[in-house]
């Protein structure tokens, strides 16, 4: 009953958030599996990967933290864990599994973060910032928990992809494009930038110390 109550009045942005939560949770759980975490540890890593960015976003926006208002985000993480558990052999043999789920989650969460700030009437620069935070912060927490350097500091155009995606959302919204088109276009744009930058190894210059 509690779960079904959560599912009332679902909107498009909620569906996007569900898909992003599942995608990020799967990426976190797969990475935890590669590090040989136990079941509980894998679920924790998957959950913080999925909700970490949105948690910081909501705290900064001074609104109730989204996952504390509905149980469905926990269920999304549980679903992701069961999915990995039953299809782990397939996922292991699927090249770049973590990368693809991470890309998908990134694109979807940029949309969610921008719309959350937009609904609160914040200016464009804040909306872009919230889109970026929603996309990247869960991955930062994940990498810290598994004792890795956060990928936003080492991989190709990770945070930059979020920023550009947020800017695209703002431009299309200003042009009064249909919201669904904006959401789809922004998510795809972020994913394409990540894939393009990774394929061609395009990254920001490395800051070097003294020789």
Secondary structure, DSSP 4 states (H G I P E B T S, - for coil): -HHHHHTTT--HHHHHHHHHHHHHHHHHHHHHHHTT--HHHHHHHHHHHHHHHHHHHHHHHTS--GGGS-THHHHHHHHHHHHHHHHHHHHHHSTTHHHHHHHHHHHHHHHHHHHHHHHTT--HHHHHHHHHHHHHHHHHHHHHHTT---GGGTSTTHHHHHHHHHHHHHHHHHTT--HHHHHHHHHHHHHHHHHHHHHTT--PPP-----
